[in-house]
Amino acid sequence: MEKLKQQWEQCLNFIQGKLTAEQFDAWFKPINVVRFENNTVTLSAPSRFFVEKIEEQYLDLLSSALRQAFGNSIKLIYSYRVADRTVNETDDGRSKILKNKEAKNGSSVSNPFIELAPDEIDPQLNLRYTFDNYCGSKSNQLAISIGQSVSENPYSSPFNPMYIFGATGVGKTHLMQAVGIKIKENMPQARVLYLTARVFENQYTTAVRQNKVNDFINFYLSIDVLLLDDIQEFAGKTATQNTFFHIFNHLHNHHKLLIMTSDCRPSDMEGMVPRLISRFKSGMTVELEKPDYNLRREVLYRKAMQDGLDIPGEVLDYIATHVTDSVRELEGIIISLLAHATMLSQEITIDLAHNVISNSVHVNKRQLTFEKLAEAIAAHFNIDTDLLYGKSRKREINDARQLLMYFAKKEINLSSTNIGMRLSRNHATVLHACKQIEQRLTVEKNFQSEIAEIEKELKLAVQA
């Protein structure tokens, strides 16, 4: 053991000479050597965050240090805490079936200009993006259900093509790849491929320049499940759009699965040829909305557990209340808290969370939720909130319910489908209600005044 410590000290001395004092203290002082067996050295780290950071920025430096101290054929594994257990670097929540296959067969990169056998194509999937790791709530329940249905029955799904849209950071890529991972687990020989629209565009441009467009097209015609991220990147690229149109038609006509994501619904896309937009509309269009409170808190809790970080419940509540735009921002807050806790030995408190949030994201002091909106509408009409969710057709209750639908679209920007699900109605009922309110606003002055009064009450509800 003494020799092992000396070898590790040699590694640290080498690394220290290559980094600033701040970098060394932050990323290598917290690491210790655990064992050296079978030409493999095991290092303990405070959390997965440390491991990912070292792998990302300092792996070459660490590898050089280890080779000098332990020999050229040295192998490295990590050990770190996740909640109340210790894991090594392979216990990372990834798809175990695909991970084992990857370890057995190696990995090959998809190349649209060469012929590949089915078992050679690399699906380009992030194995951490599984359904098991995907947090669900009312705000994304429909999208998850459809994604799971598609993954179980990809070649005869009524939801093909599947078009997922929503703001940045709400989980579109994760959901799309979860479908791909599940399909590969169920059908290992399926030719599944994930890529971004920008990569597709770059590949097409290269194919044109090298006079290999036919090879490019033939490769994509052989795909069974095509997962194309950020389809809005095709805007203004007419030649690429026309090529993708023919690929789309071929795959769809042969019952292959297509899933696309975008930051807007098909009808709002600009710079797209109409016939391609019509294809996007031909299947299932589903929205991933901004995460609601329950989803935000669940994401925070899971991420903290994953990184072995003990965050008090009131701090989780504070973050979930004040960071509302995206899942990605929430994960960034947890990483920042982890850095403060491990590197600066700071206690995780609401004050620390406030400082981290104010330095990282725009703080939404209060947000109007569907539940708050329902309570405000019910209070205005002096009725019980539960009546809005019920089946009563009394005039006063029906008017209040229609106003709830109207303001849910206007103030919270919920989709008609989402509003309908919350009130046990269909989207057509919601559309009709909103149209009724808009018509009344054009002809009823008293109704206009009442709407203005409700809007003032909603502002007070947000501030409360």
C-alpha atoms as one frame of an Amber mdcrd trajectory, in Angstrom:
protein
   0.000   0.000   0.000   2.890   2.334   0.761   4.313   1.772  -2.715   0.900
   2.506  -4.204   0.740   5.807  -2.356   4.194   6.720  -3.595   3.192   5.960
  -7.182   0.086   8.103  -6.822   2.163  10.911  -5.323   4.376  10.685  -8.403
   1.282  11.076 -10.580   0.093  14.086  -8.611   3.484  15.774  -8.786   3.512
  15.342 -12.560  -0.023  16.729 -12.889   0.626  19.618 -10.513   3.456  20.796
 -12.721   1.101  21.062 -15.702  -1.821  22.931 -14.103  -2.483  26.116 -12.193
  -2.798  25.815  -8.430  -6.525  26.473  -8.659  -7.081  23.746 -11.257  -5.027
  21.202  -9.337  -6.729  21.938  -6.006 -10.191  21.807  -7.554  -9.930  18.624
  -9.631  -7.101  16.432  -8.345  -6.729  17.041  -4.608 -10.127  15.390  -3.932
  -9.041  12.216  -5.797  -7.368   9.289  -4.022  -5.928   5.998  -5.188  -7.844
   2.906  -3.992  -6.064  -0.129  -5.377  -3.756  -1.451  -8.093  -4.557  -4.963
  -9.288  -4.201  -6.811 -12.608  -2.500  -3.808 -14.151  -5.590  -1.696 -13.333
  -5.540   1.315 -11.034  -8.727   2.375  -9.268  -9.201   6.018  -8.278 -11.892
   7.301  -5.945 -13.647  10.575  -6.832 -16.252  12.589  -4.919 -18.952  12.077
  -7.571 -19.736  11.304 -11.175 -19.459  15.032 -11.860 -15.733  14.848 -11.067
 -15.288  11.804 -13.265 -17.037  13.451 -16.214 -15.027  16.642 -15.784 -11.705
  14.805 -15.687 -12.655  12.629 -18.669 -13.661  15.732 -20.588 -10.730  18.054
 -19.841  -7.854  16.226 -18.156  -7.873  12.621 -19.368  -4.755  12.939 -21.549
  -2.825  14.545 -18.697  -3.971  11.924 -16.187  -3.159   9.098 -18.615   0.381
  10.424 -19.134   0.916  10.640 -15.376  -0.359   7.100 -14.800   1.798   5.641
 -17.561   4.902   7.221 -16.032   4.127   5.850 -12.582   2.497   2.480 -13.372
   3.645   1.511 -16.877   2.441   1.907 -20.465  -0.256  -0.788 -20.412  -2.054
   0.642 -17.386  -5.851   0.583 -17.240  -7.982   3.035 -15.250 -11.338   2.767
 -13.501 -13.089   5.147 -11.113 -15.049   4.683  -7.922 -17.470   7.286  -6.596
 -20.514   7.693  -4.382 -24.066   7.697  -5.682 -26.453   8.417  -2.805 -25.661
   5.700  -0.237 -23.708   3.331  -2.444 -20.352   3.194  -4.192 -20.195   2.395
  -7.894 -17.497   2.100 -10.537 -17.473   4.044 -13.748 -19.588   1.501 -15.673
 -22.575   1.724 -13.291 -23.856   4.921 -14.860 -27.538   4.385 -15.583 -26.956
   3.687 -19.257 -28.857   1.075 -21.229 -27.193  -2.115 -19.995 -28.219  -4.189
 -23.021 -26.678  -1.812 -25.540 -23.713  -1.099 -23.283 -22.848  -4.805 -23.107
 -23.198  -5.136 -26.867 -20.981  -2.087 -27.347 -18.309  -3.558 -25.084 -18.435
  -6.852 -26.938 -18.433  -5.613 -30.515 -16.760  -2.226 -30.260 -18.132   0.877
 -31.922 -18.100   1.907 -35.563 -19.004   5.316 -36.912 -21.889   5.684 -39.356
 -20.629   6.709 -42.770 -23.175   7.449 -45.496 -20.612   6.834 -48.236 -19.741
   3.195 -47.599 -21.718  -0.045 -47.430 -22.352  -1.287 -43.892 -23.805  -4.534
 -42.617 -26.758  -4.235 -40.206 -24.703  -5.154 -37.145 -21.982  -2.635 -38.019
 -23.975   0.599 -38.044 -23.460   2.801 -35.021 -26.868   4.233 -33.999 -25.140
   7.292 -32.482 -27.326   6.997 -29.372 -26.418   8.351 -25.951 -26.976   5.293
 -23.778 -27.916   7.460 -20.783 -31.029   8.724 -22.585 -33.331   5.873 -21.560
 -36.967   5.852 -20.502 -35.802   4.813 -17.028 -33.911   8.108 -16.731 -36.729
  10.225 -18.169 -38.778  12.043 -15.544 -42.487  12.282 -16.211 -45.407  14.427
 -15.092 -48.610  15.911 -16.503 -46.624  18.324 -18.652 -45.042  15.519 -20.723
 -47.271  12.513 -20.009 -48.762  12.367 -23.503 -45.388  12.578 -25.247 -43.910
   9.809 -23.067 -46.896   7.516 -23.640 -46.673   7.948 -27.402 -42.904   7.454
 -27.375 -43.236   4.203 -25.425 -45.970   2.998 -27.766 -43.833   3.739 -30.816
 -40.809   1.972 -29.323 -42.820  -1.222 -28.772 -44.328  -1.256 -32.270 -42.110
   0.853 -34.559 -43.044  -0.555 -37.974 -46.828  -0.463 -37.662 -47.336   2.445
 -35.300 -50.198   4.843 -36.091 -47.928   7.642 -34.753 -45.474   7.474 -37.661
 -43.993   9.978 -38.395 -43.661  11.362 -34.885 -42.941  15.079 -34.657 -41.877
  16.368 -31.223 -41.665  20.111 -30.658 -40.928  22.369 -27.712 -38.542  24.955
 -26.328 -34.846  24.314 -25.778 -34.013  22.073 -22.841 -37.408  20.421 -22.283
 -36.234  16.880 -23.132 -36.917  16.396 -26.841 -33.574  14.754 -27.622 -33.743
  12.510 -24.547 -37.239  11.268 -25.456 -36.321  10.652 -29.088 -33.203   8.691
 -28.164 -35.077   6.724 -25.488 -37.317   5.435 -28.279 -34.269   4.469 -30.340
 -32.601   2.705 -27.410 -35.723   0.693 -26.602 -36.071  -0.368 -30.248 -32.431
  -1.508 -30.347 -32.931  -3.463 -27.130 -36.004  -5.215 -28.556 -34.668  -5.596
 -32.108 -30.837  -5.607 -32.123 -30.644  -6.005 -35.916 -32.718  -2.888 -36.612
 -30.789  -0.156 -38.401 -31.417   2.741 -36.030 -29.689   6.066 -36.588 -29.784
   9.316 -34.608 -28.309  12.548 -35.943 -28.972  16.261 -36.020 -30.316  18.068
 -39.055 -27.084  20.027 -39.208 -25.014  16.843 -39.476 -27.368  15.585 -42.197
 -26.922  18.884 -44.057 -23.121  18.688 -43.758 -23.110  15.099 -45.010 -25.278
  16.046 -47.969 -23.030  19.001 -48.854 -19.988  16.722 -48.755 -21.757  14.154
 -50.935 -22.559  16.813 -53.537 -18.979  18.077 -53.535 -17.600  14.532 -53.914
 -20.235  13.503 -56.479 -21.571  10.796 -54.129 -25.184  11.871 -53.711 -26.464
   8.442 -54.792 -24.336   6.737 -52.131 -25.625   9.219 -49.574 -29.275   8.597
 -50.501 -28.866   4.809 -50.667 -27.406   4.770 -47.174 -30.398   6.602 -45.708
 -32.878   4.495 -47.687 -31.480   1.478 -45.794 -32.291   2.904 -42.360 -35.136
   1.300 -40.374 -35.526   3.981 -37.701 -34.377   7.528 -38.473 -34.194   9.969
 -35.560 -33.569  13.504 -36.832 -33.009  16.246 -34.274 -33.615  19.997 -34.791
 -35.350  19.679 -38.147 -35.809  23.476 -38.208 -32.134  23.659 -39.223 -33.259
  22.701 -42.748 -34.913  26.118 -43.149 -33.759  27.814 -46.336 -31.784  24.730
 -47.489 -34.005  23.850 -50.454 -31.729  21.220 -51.998 -31.321  19.414 -48.684
 -35.069  19.590 -48.070 -35.844  18.083 -51.484 -33.385  15.236 -50.886 -34.805
  14.571 -47.434 -38.330  14.666 -48.903 -37.532  11.679 -51.147 -35.804   9.825
 -48.295 -38.798  10.540 -46.062 -41.262   9.238 -48.654 -39.311   6.051 -49.263
 -38.927   5.210 -45.579 -42.527   6.058 -44.740 -43.919   4.106 -47.698 -41.907
   1.086 -46.561 -43.242   1.389 -42.996 -39.943   2.551 -41.538 -40.089   4.831
 -38.497 -39.269   8.544 -38.620 -39.054  10.752 -35.540 -38.172  14.436 -35.764
 -37.784  17.222 -33.237 -38.105  20.957 -33.671 -38.437  24.123 -31.608 -41.828
  24.892 -33.193 -44.921  23.145 -34.570 -44.946  22.312 -38.316 -47.439  25.066
 -39.154 -45.094  27.685 -37.650 -42.003  26.614 -39.578 -40.546  29.122 -42.020
 -38.249  28.487 -44.956 -39.587  24.976 -45.553 -41.062  23.679 -48.805 -44.835
  23.105 -48.338 -44.765  19.451 -49.380 -42.262  18.658 -46.611 -44.349  20.437
 -43.980 -47.364  18.421 -45.119 -45.370  15.230 -44.478 -44.495  16.429 -40.979
 -48.208  16.953 -40.287 -49.194  13.524 -41.586 -48.362  11.639 -38.386 -48.387
  12.463 -34.685 -47.407  15.965 -33.585 -46.797  16.202 -29.855 -45.609  19.095
 -27.723 -43.144  18.940 -24.852 -44.062  21.892 -22.671 -41.944  23.651 -20.113
 -41.609  21.389 -17.061 -44.244  21.885 -14.374 -43.343  22.087 -10.694 -43.652
  18.352  -9.998 -41.425  17.493 -12.952 -38.852  20.118 -12.004 -38.599  18.806
  -8.464 -38.332  15.189  -9.614 -35.521  16.108 -12.036 -33.655  17.881  -9.238
 -34.100  14.989  -6.827 -32.922  12.362  -9.324 -29.927  14.407 -10.439 -28.883
  15.025  -6.840 -29.193  11.316  -6.007 -27.231  10.422  -9.130 -24.364  12.695
  -8.112 -24.426  11.625  -4.458 -25.516  15.083  -3.343 -27.655  15.473  -0.210
 -29.904  18.490  -0.819 -32.464  19.478   1.844 -36.090  19.346   0.749 -36.632
  23.070   1.204 -33.702  23.802  -1.125 -35.165  21.490  -3.776 -38.485  23.311
  -3.391 -36.784  26.693  -3.732 -34.944  25.724  -6.922 -38.014  24.071  -8.468
 -40.044  27.220  -7.787 -37.522  29.690  -9.180 -35.989  27.859 -12.161 -38.847
  27.129 -14.534 -37.687  27.227 -18.140 -35.935  23.923 -18.841 -34.631  20.636
 -17.494 -31.175  21.537 -18.753 -31.050  24.607 -16.511 -32.064  22.517 -13.508
 -29.259  20.035 -14.163 -26.813  22.924 -14.464 -27.882  24.246 -11.061 -27.216
  20.838  -9.469 -23.737  20.714 -11.031 -22.985  24.195  -9.662 -24.183  23.226
  -6.193 -22.061  20.080  -6.370 -18.994  22.137  -7.202 -19.599  24.469  -4.232
 -20.228  21.565  -1.869 -17.219  19.451  -2.884 -14.593  22.041  -3.742 -15.460
  24.761  -1.223 -17.004  22.511   1.452 -20.056  24.769   1.603 -23.312  23.649
   3.185 -26.143  23.508   0.681 -28.682  26.077   1.846 -31.352  28.243   0.275
 -28.931  31.184   0.367 -26.343  29.200  -1.594 -29.027  28.063  -4.053 -30.146
  31.682  -4.492 -26.585  32.803  -5.277 -26.038  29.952  -7.752 -29.349  30.603
  -9.499 -28.799  34.345  -9.763 -25.431  33.724 -11.413 -26.698  31.068 -13.814
 -30.232  31.667 -15.040 -32.987  34.198 -15.207 -35.003  33.890 -12.004 -38.746
  33.643 -12.345 -40.015  34.861  -9.010 -43.490  33.474  -9.564 -45.164  31.557
 -12.365 -48.829  31.273 -13.168 -49.662  27.562 -13.168 -52.811  25.860 -14.382
 -53.728  25.085 -10.785 -53.337  28.721  -9.698 -55.313  29.820 -12.726 -58.163
  27.448 -11.854 -58.210  28.713  -8.266 -58.312  32.352  -9.424 -61.156  31.693
 -11.885 -63.122  29.792  -9.247 -62.589  32.604  -6.724 -63.815  35.182  -9.254
 -67.076  33.273  -9.754 -67.278  32.300  -6.073 -67.503  28.577  -6.829 -65.576
  25.527  -5.659 -62.466  24.839  -7.787 -63.364  21.143  -8.093 -66.474  22.079
 -10.071 -64.281  23.270 -12.946 -62.872  19.756 -13.279 -66.295  18.097 -13.020
 -69.110  17.379 -15.468 -71.599  20.054 -14.406 -73.174  21.942 -17.331 -74.680
  24.755 -15.273 -74.349  28.078 -17.081 -72.149  29.767 -14.472 -69.821  26.786
 -14.102 -69.579  26.243 -17.855 -68.736  29.934 -18.399 -66.016  29.728 -15.741
 -64.633  26.539 -17.292 -64.501  28.144 -20.739 -62.639  31.108 -19.300 -60.189
  28.722 -17.652 -59.515  27.134 -21.062 -59.159  30.560 -22.679 -56.688  31.905
 -20.117 -54.739  28.618 -20.048 -53.959  29.145 -23.740 -53.481  32.902 -23.483
 -51.491  33.236 -20.254 -49.718  29.871 -19.888 -49.494  28.921 -23.571 -50.711
  25.370 -22.984 -51.804  23.345 -25.985 -55.476  22.497 -26.524 -54.685  18.821
 -26.012 -52.932  19.478 -22.709 -55.763  21.681 -21.431 -58.300  19.067 -22.435
 -56.414  16.314 -20.614 -56.399  18.348 -17.400 -60.160  18.914 -17.584 -61.083
  15.480 -18.974 -62.212  17.034 -22.255 -60.963  16.691 -25.828 -59.037  19.344
 -27.723 -62.050  20.202 -29.895 -63.985  21.260 -26.786 -61.112  23.535 -25.791
 -60.928  25.093 -29.260 -64.680  25.710 -29.231 -64.506  27.322 -25.773 -61.705
  29.672 -26.800 -63.566  30.638 -29.962 -66.698  31.379 -27.923 -64.767  33.663
 -25.563 -63.107  35.505 -28.442 -66.478  36.079 -30.140 -68.036  37.409 -26.957
 -65.121  39.810 -26.509 -65.913  41.454 -29.846 -69.539  42.262 -29.021 -70.042
  42.351 -25.212 -68.605  45.419 -23.474 -69.520  44.134 -20.005 -67.716  40.909
 -20.802 -64.643  42.884 -21.891 -64.619  44.616 -18.491 -64.949  41.274 -16.715
 -61.995  39.845 -18.648 -59.904  42.887 -17.704 -60.849  42.392 -14.057 -59.876
  38.723 -14.165 -56.526  39.645 -15.721 -55.827  41.979 -12.779 -56.750  39.201
 -10.362 -54.377  36.837 -12.124 -51.499  39.279 -11.707 -52.242  39.408  -7.994
 -52.387  35.608  -7.860 -48.904  35.388  -9.386 -47.512  37.886  -6.869 -49.136
  36.161  -3.890
